[in-house]
Amino acid sequence: MLTQKRLREVLHYDPETGIFTWTKGARRGKLAGTVHDDRGYLKVSIDNRRYPLHRLAWLWMTGFHPLFTIEHKNGDHGDNRWTNLRIGVGSVKRTHSAPYPEPTQYRWVYQVGDGFEAVIQVASEMLNIGRFATAEEARDAISQAMQSALAKRRERASSLG
């Protein structure tokens, strides 16, 4: 499976523009990705495997392969700016995700292989908190992230007067 380290060896991603460029060989500096379907998704081949660029943007920014479907907020499948990408609410990506994420007894905690992934929703966006050794560690990380998000919201509200 492609790692963030390997991805960064072969491609550069600009989160503000959503553009990927090659970093090595004859293609160095050239745009990466071609449209391979009628829906307009850009894809690229790395190590003999084809990847959609919006999913590579997620890997680049978070260090994790997304367990969920990644949506383009503006509906333009070629617009891979980081601010235009979000986890599809309520949708679990079933293809190309091994192992399949299993819900746990804790809300927003999913078991993936021998680890646990924590995901929260803040202001209608799904945020990947990270991967943890135990479900309890993931639950605690979610609690801290939610408290932090609430504190930031309160700060903004109080600064507005």
PyMOL commands that set and color helices and strands:
alter all, ss='L'
color gray80, all
select helices_A, chain A and resi 4-10+25-27+53-62+82-84+135-160
alter helices_A, ss='H'
color red, helices_A
select strands_A, chain A and resi 11-14+19-22+34-35+42-46+49-52+68-72+85-92+102-103+109-112+115-122+125-132
alter strands_A, ss='S'
color yellow, strands_A
deselect
rebuild
show_as cartoon
